[in-house]
């Protein structure tokens, strides 16, 4: 099954890359209230069903793909 993970800094956590992007957009004439930089991770996982695939990917997130202290993540299972 195909899984997509969206990882973002938690609210209140310093995001220097997001601040740089927000500032650069302002200099280009695009006013934004806030910019946050995250990452998208696409995976192919073997699992019996959607629930098992989601549980497996969430375990991957907790152990490696995201830092649960400072980042939140969303898992979407496709297929």
ZAMILUM-715237 format. One line per field, with one value per residue (C-alpha): residue number from 1; residue in three letters; x, y, z. Coordinates in nm, 4 decimals, decimal comma. Each point is the difference from the previous one (the first is absolute). Example, Ala and Ser with C-alpha at 12.3 -4.5 7.8 and 13.67 -1.06 7.14 Angstrom:
BEGIN
pos	(1	2)
code	(ALA	SER)
east	(1,2300	0,1370)
north	(-0,4500	0,3440)
up	(0,7800	-0,0660)
//
This chain:
BEGIN
pos	(1	2	3	4	5	6	7	8	9	10	11	12	13	14	15	16	17	18	19	20	21	22	23	24	25	26	27	28	29	30	31	32	33	34	35	36	37	38	39	40	41	42	43	44	45	46	47	48	49	50	51	52	53	54	55	56	57	58	59	60	61	62	63	64	65	66	67	68	69	70	71	72	73	74	75	76	77	78	79)
code	(UNK	UNK	UNK	UNK	UNK	UNK	UNK	UNK	UNK	UNK	UNK	UNK	UNK	UNK	UNK	UNK	UNK	UNK	UNK	UNK	UNK	UNK	UNK	UNK	UNK	UNK	UNK	UNK	UNK	UNK	UNK	UNK	UNK	UNK	UNK	UNK	UNK	UNK	UNK	UNK	UNK	UNK	UNK	UNK	UNK	UNK	UNK	UNK	UNK	UNK	UNK	UNK	UNK	UNK	UNK	UNK	UNK	UNK	UNK	UNK	UNK	UNK	UNK	UNK	UNK	UNK	UNK	UNK	UNK	UNK	UNK	UNK	UNK	UNK	UNK	UNK	UNK	UNK	UNK)
east	(0,0000	0,1090	0,0338	0,0601	0,1240	-0,0169	0,2318	-0,0250	0,1524	-0,2445	-0,1556	0,2293	0,3140	0,2631	0,0051	0,2964	-0,0646	-0,3633	0,1050	0,2476	-0,2656	-0,2540	0,2536	0,1038	-0,3635	-0,0530	0,2963	-0,1534	-0,3284	-0,1930	-0,1231	-0,0584	-0,0929	0,2118	0,2087	0,0904	0,2314	-0,0631	0,0778	-0,1924	0,1072	-0,1431	0,0321	-0,1030	-0,0846	-0,1231	-0,3001	-0,3164	-0,2345	-0,0189	-0,0073	0,3104	0,1805	-0,0866	0,1143	0,3287	0,0667	-0,0925	0,2543	0,2583	-0,0855	0,0393	0,3361	0,1644	-0,1992	-0,1100	0,1161	-0,3227	0,1277	0,0140	-0,1827	-0,3486	-0,0777	-0,2935	-0,0139	-0,2070	-0,0299	-0,0798	-0,0769)
north	(0,0000	0,3542	0,2356	0,3734	0,1656	0,3763	0,1215	0,3553	0,1922	0,0177	0,3412	0,2097	-0,1812	0,2211	-0,0510	0,1927	-0,1327	0,1093	0,3450	0,0311	-0,0993	0,2417	0,2825	-0,0768	-0,0097	0,3405	0,1428	-0,1326	0,1759	-0,2994	0,0768	-0,3097	-0,0243	-0,3056	-0,2519	-0,3423	-0,2432	-0,3717	-0,3119	-0,2589	-0,3633	-0,2536	-0,3686	-0,3382	-0,2347	-0,3556	-0,0478	-0,2068	0,3020	0,3791	-0,0156	-0,2189	0,2217	0,3151	-0,1575	-0,1070	0,3454	0,1753	-0,2214	0,1055	0,3639	-0,0370	-0,1759	0,1789	0,2114	0,2719	0,1362	-0,0237	0,2587	0,2795	-0,1308	-0,1212	-0,2407	-0,1152	-0,3392	-0,0698	-0,3536	-0,0347	-0,3270)
up	(0,0000	-0,0646	0,2953	0,0101	0,3181	0,0508	0,2772	0,1364	0,2907	0,2903	0,0739	0,2163	-0,1169	-0,1640	-0,3787	-0,1475	-0,3517	0,0168	0,1224	-0,2889	-0,2537	0,1521	-0,0111	-0,3591	-0,1114	0,1634	-0,1897	-0,3216	0,0735	0,1345	0,3495	0,2106	0,3671	0,0721	-0,1916	0,1388	-0,1746	0,0255	-0,1958	-0,1992	0,0115	-0,2464	0,0879	-0,1357	0,2874	0,0145	0,2253	0,0146	0,0006	0,0395	0,3800	0,0164	-0,2515	0,1961	0,3273	-0,1581	-0,1485	0,3251	0,1765	-0,2613	0,0692	0,3750	-0,0348	-0,2939	-0,2446	0,2436	0,3320	0,2052	0,2500	-0,2579	-0,3070	-0,0798	-0,2814	-0,2084	-0,1687	-0,3089	-0,1350	-0,3690	-0,1695)
//
